């Protein structure tokens, strides 16, 4: 099951988990032994990350489908409900203008 679109890599749940595992492993290795060679730390992190990715893809194949479906559902809900939000579309720009006005008023730069 490939999640690539026209040759581009898509970041799935498994990739995110493996990147987090790589960061945790590298961080813990550097904390336990700060004088350890950086190449060894990076190599160990990549090996553990690859093993995690392999394990997740081999034994939990439904994770990708579940999180893809969950992401598609939230994307549909946001896009579908965005048009029914009414006047909330104009509040962020009005808030930015109000903040600029208050800042200029406070700094006495209005003239």
C-alpha angles and dihedrals in degrees: 000000000000123000097189121121115209092335097310120127115243119207109233131182091266093056091050091050092048092050090051089049090050091051093047093048094047092046094049092047091051092047094049095046115013092180093059116123111265092223090058091049093050092044092050091048092051093047092050090045091051091048090050092049092047091048093049094047094045102042104024107039093152092068092078093048093045096049092042090053090046091051092047090050093052091045091051092048093049094046093043094048095040092078092052095054093094115189095006087088091071100042098081094055091044090050090051091051090047091051092050090048092050091047092050091045092050092048090047092235098132094094 
